[in-house]
Amino acid sequence: MARKIAGETSLQVGARTVRLRLDIGTMMDLEDHFGMGLIPFLTERLQQFRLSDMAALYLAMTGGDFTDEAARKRAGQALLKAGLGEAATAISRCLEATLAPQEPGKPKPPSESSS
C-alpha cells in the first residue's frame, strides 16, 4: 500500500480511484484563475455551487489543466459519474487537510454532524 501524503484524499470515479492533492503553487494558480483568494472563494463563491468551479478544483487536485474549458467539462462529467455528494466530500476533505492539517498524534475535533 502506498504511503498517504499529507493533505491527500481519494475519490472513486467508476472503477478507478483518483488521488486528490493540492500544493501551494497550484493554490496560487487557482487564486489567479478565480480572481480571488482561495479562502474568500471557499466561503463566498463556492456556496453558489458551480459545477465548473468544482471541476476546476478537481483538476487542480489531480494535476489537470483547470484553465482549459474542455477539460473542466470532462472533469464535470467525471464528478457526476463519481456522484456529486461523494465528489464534494472528497474535495472538501482535501481542502481541509491541506489548509488545516492535523498535527501527528493530535485528535481530530468532533465534526458538527456527530453532535
C-alpha positions as CSV (number, residue, x, y, z in Angstrom):
1,M,0.0,0.0,0.0
2,A,1.3,3.4,-0.9
3,R,2.1,5.9,1.8
4,K,-0.5,8.6,2.1
5,I,0.9,12.1,1.6
6,A,-0.3,14.9,4.0
7,G,-3.4,16.6,2.6
8,E,-4.1,13.7,0.2
9,T,-7.6,12.2,-0.2
10,S,-9.1,9.9,-2.8
11,L,-12.2,9.7,-4.9
12,Q,-13.7,6.7,-6.6
13,V,-14.6,7.5,-10.2
14,G,-16.1,4.5,-11.8
15,A,-13.7,1.6,-11.4
16,R,-10.7,4.0,-10.8
17,T,-9.5,5.5,-7.5
18,V,-8.2,9.0,-8.1
19,R,-5.8,10.7,-5.7
20,L,-6.6,14.3,-4.8
21,R,-3.8,16.6,-3.6
22,L,-3.3,20.3,-3.6
23,D,0.1,22.1,-3.4
24,I,0.9,25.7,-2.6
25,G,1.8,26.6,-6.2
26,T,-1.4,25.2,-7.5
27,M,-3.4,27.0,-4.8
28,M,-1.8,30.3,-6.0
29,D,-2.7,29.4,-9.7
30,L,-6.3,28.7,-8.6
31,E,-6.4,32.2,-6.9
32,D,-5.3,33.7,-10.2
33,H,-7.9,31.7,-12.1
34,F,-10.8,32.5,-9.8
35,G,-9.7,36.2,-9.4
36,M,-9.8,36.0,-5.6
37,G,-8.1,34.4,-2.7
38,L,-8.8,30.7,-2.0
39,I,-10.4,31.4,1.4
40,P,-12.9,34.0,0.1
41,F,-13.6,31.7,-2.9
42,L,-14.4,28.8,-0.5
43,T,-16.5,31.0,1.9
44,E,-18.4,33.0,-0.7
45,R,-18.3,31.8,-4.3
46,L,-18.3,28.0,-3.7
47,Q,-21.6,28.2,-1.9
48,Q,-23.2,29.2,-5.2
49,F,-22.2,25.7,-6.5
50,R,-21.0,25.9,-10.0
51,L,-20.1,22.6,-11.5
52,S,-17.3,24.3,-13.4
53,D,-15.7,25.5,-10.1
54,M,-15.9,22.0,-8.6
55,A,-14.4,20.7,-11.8
56,A,-11.6,23.3,-11.6
57,L,-10.8,22.2,-8.0
58,Y,-10.9,18.5,-9.0
59,L,-8.5,19.2,-11.9
60,A,-6.2,21.2,-9.7
61,M,-6.1,18.4,-7.2
62,T,-5.4,15.8,-9.9
63,G,-2.7,17.7,-11.8
64,G,-5.1,18.6,-14.7
65,D,-5.3,21.9,-16.6
66,F,-8.1,23.7,-14.8
67,T,-7.8,26.7,-17.1
68,D,-9.0,24.6,-20.1
69,E,-12.8,24.8,-20.6
70,A,-13.0,21.4,-22.4
71,A,-11.0,19.8,-19.6
72,R,-13.4,21.3,-17.0
73,K,-16.4,19.9,-18.9
74,R,-14.8,16.4,-19.0
75,A,-13.9,16.7,-15.3
76,G,-17.5,17.8,-14.5
77,Q,-18.7,14.6,-16.2
78,A,-16.3,12.6,-14.1
79,L,-17.6,14.3,-10.9
80,L,-21.2,13.4,-12.0
81,K,-20.1,9.8,-12.6
82,A,-18.5,9.7,-9.1
83,G,-21.6,11.2,-7.6
84,L,-21.7,14.9,-6.7
85,G,-22.0,14.2,-2.9
86,E,-19.0,11.9,-2.8
87,A,-17.0,14.2,-5.1
88,A,-17.8,17.3,-3.0
89,T,-16.9,15.4,0.2
90,A,-13.6,14.2,-1.2
91,I,-12.7,17.7,-2.5
92,S,-13.7,19.2,0.9
93,R,-11.5,16.7,2.8
94,C,-8.6,17.5,0.5
95,L,-9.0,21.3,1.1
96,E,-9.4,20.8,4.8
97,A,-6.4,18.5,5.1
98,T,-4.3,21.0,3.0
99,L,-5.4,24.3,4.6
100,A,-5.8,23.0,8.2
101,P,-3.6,19.9,8.6
102,Q,-3.7,17.9,11.8
103,E,-0.6,17.6,13.9
104,P,0.6,14.0,14.3
105,G,-0.8,12.4,17.4
106,K,-3.4,15.2,17.9
107,P,-7.0,14.0,17.9
108,K,-9.3,15.5,15.2
109,P,-12.0,17.7,16.7
110,P,-15.5,16.2,16.6
111,S,-17.5,17.1,13.5
112,E,-20.7,19.0,13.7
113,S,-22.6,16.0,12.4
114,S,-21.6,13.8,15.3
115,S,-23.3,16.1,17.9
